Amino acid sequence: MLPLAFLAPLAAAAASPPPLGLCTAELDARHVSYEPETRPGIALGVEITGPLGGVSITAEDQPLVIDCSLAVSLAEAGPYLHALGIDRVTFASAYSRRLVRGTTHASKHSFGLAIDLSTFSGPELGSLRVDRDFEQGLGDEMDCVGAPLTQGGAVLAVLKCQLVRSGLFFLVLTPDYDDAHHDHFHLEAPRWETRQQLRSALPAIH
């Protein structure tokens, strides 16, 4: 099972974060490899061509084209994944022009601000699939992680809690949210111009 340190309460966001600069400057400061990319709906598009925070995020059939704001959040979240033994992630969907299911509202995927992560892999961890390894219904407001029954379930439970509490994302939706998310983690970042600081003091909606 995971070391107990991973199951401890997560640290709160910094009380006095530095002011935000230009989004691409934040990517440069984190040594993220990217190319500018123009897509309809994306305010500041980038194609990610290297790891984000030490983690490779790829798909077989599409490049990773997203808004810079989401890219910065993923780069900041990378160390959480890396500490859990994850160095590769497969995404099922990133930029995609579509509506939120059952509504007439454009999905944040349409603006490059959302990504769906389906598998998490590492040399010692093997490959974890959300649809197979995520254990639903764990944890509560006091104990976010709960009592996972498997190593894979523990890794995904800790990761969910870290992403929710990191302040880096507006939404973190998992199989616990509804059946539409049975096979992925949906991460959604706010637009860069609306972010008062890199990490919100509030947890993500989940």
Rosetta blueprint (number, residue, H / E / L):
1 M L
2 L L
3 P L
4 L H
5 A H
6 F H
7 L H
8 A L
9 P L
10 L L
11 A L
12 A L
13 A L
14 A L
15 A L
16 S L
17 P L
18 P L
19 P L
20 L L
21 G L
22 L L
23 C H
24 T H
25 A H
26 E H
27 L H
28 D H
29 A H
30 R L
31 H L
32 V L
33 S L
34 Y E
35 E E
36 P E
37 E L
38 T L
39 R L
40 P L
41 G L
42 I L
43 A L
44 L L
45 G E
46 V E
47 E E
48 I E
49 T L
50 G L
51 P L
52 L E
53 G L
54 G L
55 V E
56 S E
57 I E
58 T E
59 A L
60 E L
61 D L
62 Q L
63 P L
64 L E
65 V E
66 I E
67 D E
68 C H
69 S H
70 L H
71 A H
72 V H
73 S H
74 L H
75 A H
76 E H
77 A H
78 G H
79 P H
80 Y H
81 L H
82 H H
83 A H
84 L L
85 G L
86 I L
87 D L
88 R E
89 V E
90 T E
91 F E
92 A E
93 S E
94 A L
95 Y L
96 S L
97 R L
98 R L
99 L E
100 V L
101 R L
102 G L
103 T L
104 T L
105 H L
106 A E
107 S L
108 K H
109 H H
110 S H
111 F H
112 G L
113 L L
114 A E
115 I E
116 D E
117 L E
118 S E
119 T E
120 F E
121 S E
122 G E
123 P L
124 E L
125 L L
126 G E
127 S E
128 L E
129 R E
130 V H
131 D H
132 R H
133 D H
134 F L
135 E L
136 Q L
137 G L
138 L L
139 G L
140 D L
141 E L
142 M L
143 D L
144 C L
145 V L
146 G L
147 A L
148 P L
149 L L
150 T L
151 Q H
152 G H
153 G H
154 A H
155 V H
156 L H
157 A H
158 V H
159 L H
160 K H
161 C H
162 Q H
163 L H
164 V H
165 R H
166 S L
167 G L
168 L L
169 F L
170 F L
171 L E
172 V E
173 L E
174 T L
175 P L
176 D L
177 Y L
178 D L
179 D H
180 A H
181 H H
182 H L
183 D L
184 H L
185 F E
186 H E
187 L E
188 E E
189 A L
190 P L
191 R L
192 W H
193 E H
194 T H
195 R L
196 Q L
197 Q L
198 L L
199 R L
200 S L
201 A L
202 L L
203 P L
204 A L
205 I E
206 H L
